[in-house]
Amino acid sequence: MNDDVADPTQIDDALQLTVREETSSEALVLAVAGDVDLLTADQLRDAVTAAFAQRPAVLVIDLTAVTFLDSSGLSVLAQAHATGGQDTTVRVVTVPDSLAHRAITVTGMAQLLPVFTSSADALAADPPR
């Protein structure tokens, strides 16, 4: 048996992305876990679209459990910001030394979207415009 061949179940596990929806008084939180890349970004995009359909005043996209974020995921965040516009304030949560945080700051996305270190901080921030 060749040890260099990847176990297909490990590949399937690596492609998993979970998005859990949580609601609070005026906000909706999407807790995202896994890798956000070309293969999984549509799943996040669908969750964000469904969240906007509920018309929350604040949408928090919690990326603290995201292990990888590429340009496909950044595109979803940029679209969320553009879609929110005047109706929904979009906030992002990341762990400061994570790959997701680095991707957001290095690309300048942190200047577009407010970034927090916890969902509690994002929810406690100034009320939406």
C-alpha positions as CSV (number, residue, x, y, z in Angstrom):
1,M,0.0,0.0,0.0
2,N,1.3,3.5,-0.9
3,D,1.4,5.8,2.1
4,D,1.5,8.9,-0.2
5,V,-2.1,8.4,-1.3
6,A,-4.6,10.5,0.7
7,D,-7.5,8.9,2.4
8,P,-10.6,10.1,0.5
9,T,-12.5,10.5,3.8
10,Q,-9.8,13.0,5.0
11,I,-10.2,14.9,1.8
12,D,-14.0,15.1,2.3
13,D,-13.5,16.3,5.9
14,A,-11.1,19.0,4.7
15,L,-13.8,20.3,2.3
16,Q,-16.4,20.7,5.1
17,L,-17.7,24.1,6.0
18,T,-20.4,24.6,8.6
19,V,-22.4,27.7,9.0
20,R,-24.7,27.9,12.1
21,E,-27.2,30.7,12.5
22,E,-27.8,32.3,15.8
23,T,-30.2,35.2,16.5
24,S,-30.2,37.8,19.2
25,S,-32.4,40.9,19.8
26,E,-31.6,42.9,16.6
27,A,-28.7,40.9,15.2
28,L,-28.2,37.7,13.3
29,V,-24.9,35.8,13.8
30,L,-23.5,33.4,11.3
31,A,-20.9,31.2,13.1
32,V,-18.7,29.8,10.4
33,A,-16.3,26.9,10.8
34,G,-13.8,25.2,8.5
35,D,-12.1,26.4,5.3
36,V,-13.6,29.1,3.2
37,D,-12.2,28.6,-0.3
38,L,-13.3,28.2,-3.9
39,L,-15.0,24.9,-3.1
40,T,-17.0,26.2,-0.1
41,A,-17.5,29.9,-0.6
42,D,-20.9,29.3,-2.3
43,Q,-22.1,27.7,0.9
44,L,-21.2,30.8,2.9
45,R,-22.6,33.0,0.2
46,D,-25.9,31.1,0.4
47,A,-26.0,31.5,4.2
48,V,-25.3,35.2,3.9
49,T,-28.1,35.6,1.3
50,A,-30.5,33.8,3.5
51,A,-29.5,36.0,6.4
52,F,-30.2,39.1,4.5
53,A,-33.6,37.8,3.6
54,Q,-34.5,38.0,7.3
55,R,-33.6,41.8,7.2
56,P,-31.5,41.9,10.4
57,A,-30.3,45.4,11.6
58,V,-26.9,43.8,12.2
59,L,-25.3,40.7,10.5
60,V,-22.3,39.3,12.4
61,I,-20.2,36.9,10.4
62,D,-18.1,35.0,13.0
63,L,-15.0,33.6,11.5
64,T,-13.3,32.5,14.7
65,A,-13.5,28.8,13.8
66,V,-12.4,29.4,10.2
67,T,-9.0,27.7,9.5
68,F,-8.5,29.1,6.0
69,L,-9.9,32.1,4.1
70,D,-9.0,32.7,0.4
71,S,-10.1,35.3,-2.1
72,S,-13.3,33.5,-2.7
73,G,-14.2,34.0,1.0
74,L,-13.1,37.6,0.9
75,S,-15.3,38.2,-2.1
76,V,-18.3,36.9,-0.1
77,L,-17.5,39.4,2.7
78,A,-17.2,42.2,0.2
79,Q,-20.5,41.3,-1.3
80,A,-22.1,41.1,2.1
81,H,-20.9,44.6,2.8
82,A,-22.3,45.9,-0.5
83,T,-25.6,44.1,0.0
84,G,-26.1,45.3,3.5
85,G,-25.9,48.9,2.5
86,Q,-28.2,51.2,4.5
87,D,-30.4,48.4,5.8
88,T,-28.0,46.0,7.5
89,T,-24.7,46.7,9.2
90,V,-22.2,43.8,8.5
91,R,-19.6,43.0,11.1
92,V,-16.9,40.4,11.1
93,V,-15.3,38.5,14.0
94,T,-11.8,36.9,13.7
95,V,-9.1,35.6,16.0
96,P,-6.2,38.2,15.8
97,D,-3.4,35.7,14.8
98,S,-5.6,33.6,12.5
99,L,-5.2,33.1,8.8
100,A,-8.7,34.7,8.3
101,H,-7.7,37.8,10.3
102,R,-4.4,38.1,8.3
103,A,-6.3,37.8,5.0
104,I,-8.8,40.4,6.0
105,T,-6.1,42.9,7.2
106,V,-3.5,42.4,4.5
107,T,-6.1,42.9,1.7
108,G,-7.5,46.1,3.3
109,M,-10.9,44.4,3.9
110,A,-10.7,45.5,7.5
111,Q,-11.1,49.1,6.3
112,L,-14.3,48.1,4.6
113,L,-15.8,46.0,7.3
114,P,-15.6,46.5,11.1
115,V,-13.6,43.6,12.5
116,F,-14.0,42.4,16.2
117,T,-12.3,39.8,18.3
118,S,-15.5,38.3,19.7
119,S,-19.2,38.0,18.8
120,A,-20.0,39.7,22.1
121,D,-17.9,42.7,21.1
122,A,-19.5,42.8,17.7
123,L,-23.0,42.7,19.2
124,A,-22.2,45.3,21.8
125,A,-20.8,47.8,19.3
126,D,-22.5,51.1,18.6
127,P,-26.0,50.6,17.2
128,P,-26.3,50.5,13.4
129,R,-26.6,53.8,11.6
